[in-house]
Amino acid sequence: MFEAGRELDQPDARLVWTPPFPLDLSSVLAPLRRGGADPAFQRAAGGTCWLTANTTEGAATIALRRDGAEVRASAWGAGAQSVVDDVPRLLGAFDDDAGFAPVHPVVAEARRRMPGLRLGATGRVWDVLIPSVLEQKVTGSEARRSWRELCRRFGCAAPGPAPAGMRVPPKPVELLRITDWQWHRAGVDGARRRTLIAAAQVAHRLERAANLGGAQGRALLRKVPGIGPWTAAEIAQRVWGDPDAVSVGDFHLPSTVGHALVGRRLDDAGMLEALEPYAPQRQRAVRYIEASGFTPPRYGPRFAPRDYRAI
């Protein structure tokens, strides 16, 4: 039983795994969650994390929870065995932080307080690519709304006893069937729409980026028109746990990193200069800053979201 008072159906695959390192399950999985109402990632009151996925075998739902030193995973659907087999990688078993040495107090303190923070890897490009493209040049609330709409209307229901409303992200073939008015209804403008369509047309080739990893993997992703350094980095961070993929071009990140490391706002070039002591693990330093809860001072009004459905 994963949650008090709730018996779960017999899973199609299960795993009990004891990580040989400190592990903060919630923190490792946090980058995969796109808002509190994410249809592909829900955290239940009892601490169980529910995720959905597309695999080469088919759709899957996986439930993960800590039980003392163990991680218990149960999965349902055609892709159940695939997602269960990937649990160690998902939770950072292949993450290697050898040589990483904090040189700033905020990074050093975060590392001391969070020994269980690791860089996990889904190993699958497509499911991460969709929300990453949706987050291009819009507010988080706009992107999350479009993500929910696309999953709800064009993804399939989550297999197994998943929390109500959970969906599997739409597959490339399903996304290619979306009409112009349906894109508009989902609040996705022309530029992001064209990028997603171009990616869907070569989705099977893009999965190779997870095996290439590093700069080569990011370069392969950038062959898709509309996927630039920022989007490639966002995908790389989640798909293969890229420790050096910094999201250059992010609206907020240079300010956050700048204030955390040198006490002032920076531009992209200044951010990369401040992070240079951490190369080739610059994203690991950024992750510690973000996970620490550090926020820079605010000097102006919040950016007003634009509803593309009203255009």
Disulfide bonds with the S-S distance in Angstrom:
none
